[in-house]
Amino acid sequence: MLVATALSCIFVRDLFAVIMVFGLYSLLSAGFFLSLKAPDVALTEASIGAGIAPILMLGTLALTRKRSEPQPRAKKSLRSALLPLVVVSLTGVALIYATLDMPYFADPAAPIHNHVVPRYIEQSGQETGIPNIVTSILASYRGYDTLGEAFVIFAAGLGVLALLGFLSDGSGREYWQFEDTANLRHHAVLHVISKILIPLILLYALYVQFHGEYSPGGGFQAGVIFAVAFILYALVYGLEAAYKIMSPVVLRYMMVIGVLIYGGTGVLCLILGGHYLEYGVLSDYPKHGQHIGIILVELGVGVTVASVMMTLFFTFSGRAKRSVLKKQGVET
Amino acid sequence: MTLVFGLFNYWVAMVLMMIGFYILIASGNLIKKIIGLNIFQTSVFILYISMGKIKGGAVPILTEGTEIYTNPLPHVLILTAIVVGVATTALALALVVRIKEAYGSIEEDDIHEKDGSL
């Protein structure tokens, strides 16, 4: 199934269809992750791959063009058609040859299961008091890595803002109704359904955020789900309404605040006499301190991810609106 | 036969990776290239998660009476990689938008033509 959808990405010309197929592909791989007993990853892939990524790609599409240019066949020499295929097959054969040395699938004796991981599985429950091992590794044992990830996301958000420009000159009055979504405003069914759905999605996001220690979930997933709820709102009710609730300026501050919560937790540990991000010192009981630290860090991640995702969406769609207006200006 | 079943998941990951790679180098459209890159990326995720699977392992959430858990380390790595992946994809898409504005096209050939390169 996965291979089939991926293959169809090659042959389909219509970019809109390619993006839809890609969303399907992501959803399928999320199901695959679930069957491999990785619920945290499946949750992330489902919300990102099938939710956010296609929306962003569609946003780009709205700004560029719909069809992938049919390449003139005659112009294309045999060499330029075959060369990629040859390169790809050679690399593929080499990689498959390399897998022959790998331990078999699900083999308990594989090296990956026998070094640092048994320690995490046996000790993390006592050391952090958190049942979800994925969360405790993410926020505590590998806290530095996750800090880095949060900064990468933050930096990407900044990069997109820098490339596509800020939404207005700061007056905040330059937002018009997005032409394409204006049609959606008059669909009563969509309105009623999304009115019911959006609070539920928000509630679910909060549940994923704060219950992440006990069940699959955590800051990354919660942030994305939260952002999806707002994007749905913006799509159905128009960008104007969404700006009223969550202005892009506030979102920009939120991005910074999220990263600061994470970094600040580390600094707080330093002040209290521990190492950077050593949560044990946050409370009299190390276990309790770990708990507080992990919740704070997850909160920081959640705020960063949610605000960056919303900023990305607003930036792309705001750009689309501006270019629509520019065209109208030229015509009139 | 054990060879085939033992390594099947990795082979699927390799095939997906090569499909992504092919889209990346053979297609001229920049958005399609990004989709290819994303497929490539997902295949790496599948490779990692497959390696983390353990026979009879439960979901890595501590519960009483469970002995074997699936390896949580790849889950952590991939979970963050997915989110970072979408952030970098967004950056790439933003670049595409700017290229479109500068060159009026998102086809590689047109851009080369305008630049006079190749």
HADDOCK unambig.tbl for C-alpha pairs under 7 A between the chains (distance, minus, plus):
assign (segid A and resid 3 and name CA) (segid B and resid 16 and name CA) 6.17 0.50 0.50
assign (segid A and resid 6 and name CA) (segid B and resid 19 and name CA) 6.94 0.50 0.50
assign (segid A and resid 7 and name CA) (segid B and resid 19 and name CA) 6.73 0.50 0.50
assign (segid A and resid 10 and name CA) (segid B and resid 23 and name CA) 6.16 0.50 0.50
assign (segid A and resid 36 and name CA) (segid B and resid 53 and name CA) 6.11 0.50 0.50
assign (segid A and resid 37 and name CA) (segid B and resid 58 and name CA) 6.72 0.50 0.50
assign (segid A and resid 37 and name CA) (segid B and resid 59 and name CA) 5.15 0.50 0.50
assign (segid A and resid 37 and name CA) (segid B and resid 70 and name CA) 6.78 0.50 0.50
assign (segid A and resid 38 and name CA) (segid B and resid 59 and name CA) 6.57 0.50 0.50
assign (segid A and resid 38 and name CA) (segid B and resid 75 and name CA) 6.48 0.50 0.50
assign (segid A and resid 41 and name CA) (segid B and resid 75 and name CA) 6.07 0.50 0.50
assign (segid A and resid 41 and name CA) (segid B and resid 78 and name CA) 6.83 0.50 0.50
assign (segid A and resid 41 and name CA) (segid B and resid 79 and name CA) 5.11 0.50 0.50
assign (segid A and resid 44 and name CA) (segid B and resid 79 and name CA) 6.50 0.50 0.50
assign (segid A and resid 45 and name CA) (segid B and resid 82 and name CA) 6.76 0.50 0.50
assign (segid A and resid 53 and name CA) (segid B and resid 86 and name CA) 6.30 0.50 0.50
assign (segid A and resid 56 and name CA) (segid B and resid 90 and name CA) 6.76 0.50 0.50
assign (segid A and resid 60 and name CA) (segid B and resid 93 and name CA) 6.35 0.50 0.50
assign (segid A and resid 60 and name CA) (segid B and resid 97 and name CA) 6.40 0.50 0.50
assign (segid A and resid 63 and name CA) (segid B and resid 97 and name CA) 6.63 0.50 0.50
assign (segid A and resid 64 and name CA) (segid B and resid 97 and name CA) 6.76 0.50 0.50
assign (segid A and resid 64 and name CA) (segid B and resid 100 and name CA) 6.43 0.50 0.50
assign (segid A and resid 68 and name CA) (segid B and resid 29 and name CA) 6.15 0.50 0.50
assign (segid A and resid 84 and name CA) (segid B and resid 22 and name CA) 6.43 0.50 0.50
assign (segid A and resid 84 and name CA) (segid B and resid 25 and name CA) 6.46 0.50 0.50
assign (segid A and resid 84 and name CA) (segid B and resid 26 and name CA) 5.91 0.50 0.50
assign (segid A and resid 85 and name CA) (segid B and resid 22 and name CA) 6.91 0.50 0.50
assign (segid A and resid 88 and name CA) (segid B and resid 18 and name CA) 5.93 0.50 0.50
assign (segid A and resid 88 and name CA) (segid B and resid 21 and name CA) 6.89 0.50 0.50
assign (segid A and resid 88 and name CA) (segid B and resid 22 and name CA) 6.19 0.50 0.50
assign (segid A and resid 92 and name CA) (segid B and resid 14 and name CA) 6.47 0.50 0.50
assign (segid A and resid 92 and name CA) (segid B and resid 18 and name CA) 6.11 0.50 0.50
assign (segid A and resid 95 and name CA) (segid B and resid 14 and name CA) 6.84 0.50 0.50
assign (segid A and resid 96 and name CA) (segid B and resid 11 and name CA) 6.31 0.50 0.50
assign (segid A and resid 96 and name CA) (segid B and resid 14 and name CA) 6.79 0.50 0.50
assign (segid A and resid 99 and name CA) (segid B and resid 10 and name CA) 6.94 0.50 0.50
assign (segid A and resid 104 and name CA) (segid B and resid 6 and name CA) 4.43 0.50 0.50
assign (segid A and resid 104 and name CA) (segid B and resid 7 and name CA) 5.83 0.50 0.50
assign (segid A and resid 105 and name CA) (segid B and resid 6 and name CA) 4.94 0.50 0.50
assign (segid A and resid 105 and name CA) (segid B and resid 7 and name CA) 6.11 0.50 0.50
assign (segid A and resid 105 and name CA) (segid B and resid 50 and name CA) 6.91 0.50 0.50
assign (segid A and resid 105 and name CA) (segid B and resid 51 and name CA) 6.64 0.50 0.50
assign (segid A and resid 106 and name CA) (segid B and resid 53 and name CA) 5.02 0.50 0.50
assign (segid A and resid 106 and name CA) (segid B and resid 54 and name CA) 4.02 0.50 0.50
assign (segid A and resid 106 and name CA) (segid B and resid 55 and name CA) 4.83 0.50 0.50
assign (segid A and resid 107 and name CA) (segid B and resid 54 and name CA) 5.97 0.50 0.50
assign (segid A and resid 107 and name CA) (segid B and resid 55 and name CA) 6.32 0.50 0.50
assign (segid A and resid 108 and name CA) (segid B and resid 54 and name CA) 5.66 0.50 0.50
assign (segid A and resid 108 and name CA) (segid B and resid 55 and name CA) 6.48 0.50 0.50
assign (segid A and resid 113 and name CA) (segid B and resid 71 and name CA) 6.52 0.50 0.50
assign (segid A and resid 117 and name CA) (segid B and resid 71 and name CA) 6.91 0.50 0.50
assign (segid A and resid 117 and name CA) (segid B and resid 73 and name CA) 6.96 0.50 0.50
assign (segid A and resid 131 and name CA) (segid B and resid 61 and name CA) 5.30 0.50 0.50
assign (segid A and resid 131 and name CA) (segid B and resid 62 and name CA) 4.62 0.50 0.50
assign (segid A and resid 132 and name CA) (segid B and resid 60 and name CA) 6.45 0.50 0.50
assign (segid A and resid 132 and name CA) (segid B and resid 61 and name CA) 4.24 0.50 0.50
assign (segid A and resid 132 and name CA) (segid B and resid 62 and name CA) 6.18 0.50 0.50
assign (segid A and resid 133 and name CA) (segid B and resid 60 and name CA) 5.82 0.50 0.50
assign (segid A and resid 133 and name CA) (segid B and resid 61 and name CA) 5.69 0.50 0.50
assign (segid A and resid 133 and name CA) (segid B and resid 72 and name CA) 6.53 0.50 0.50
assign (segid A and resid 134 and name CA) (segid B and resid 60 and name CA) 6.86 0.50 0.50
assign (segid A and resid 134 and name CA) (segid B and resid 72 and name CA) 5.50 0.50 0.50
assign (segid A and resid 134 and name CA) (segid B and resid 75 and name CA) 6.82 0.50 0.50
assign (segid A and resid 134 and name CA) (segid B and resid 76 and name CA) 5.79 0.50 0.50
assign (segid A and resid 138 and name CA) (segid B and resid 76 and name CA) 5.84 0.50 0.50
assign (segid A and resid 149 and name CA) (segid B and resid 80 and name CA) 6.79 0.50 0.50
assign (segid A and resid 149 and name CA) (segid B and resid 84 and name CA) 6.64 0.50 0.50
assign (segid A and resid 152 and name CA) (segid B and resid 84 and name CA) 6.80 0.50 0.50
assign (segid A and resid 153 and name CA) (segid B and resid 84 and name CA) 5.83 0.50 0.50
assign (segid A and resid 153 and name CA) (segid B and resid 87 and name CA) 5.71 0.50 0.50
assign (segid A and resid 156 and name CA) (segid B and resid 87 and name CA) 5.67 0.50 0.50
assign (segid A and resid 156 and name CA) (segid B and resid 88 and name CA) 6.08 0.50 0.50
assign (segid A and resid 156 and name CA) (segid B and resid 91 and name CA) 6.06 0.50 0.50
assign (segid A and resid 159 and name CA) (segid B and resid 91 and name CA) 6.51 0.50 0.50
assign (segid A and resid 160 and name CA) (segid B and resid 91 and name CA) 5.38 0.50 0.50
assign (segid A and resid 160 and name CA) (segid B and resid 94 and name CA) 5.88 0.50 0.50
assign (segid A and resid 163 and name CA) (segid B and resid 94 and name CA) 6.44 0.50 0.50
assign (segid A and resid 163 and name CA) (segid B and resid 95 and name CA) 6.99 0.50 0.50
assign (segid A and resid 164 and name CA) (segid B and resid 94 and name CA) 6.43 0.50 0.50
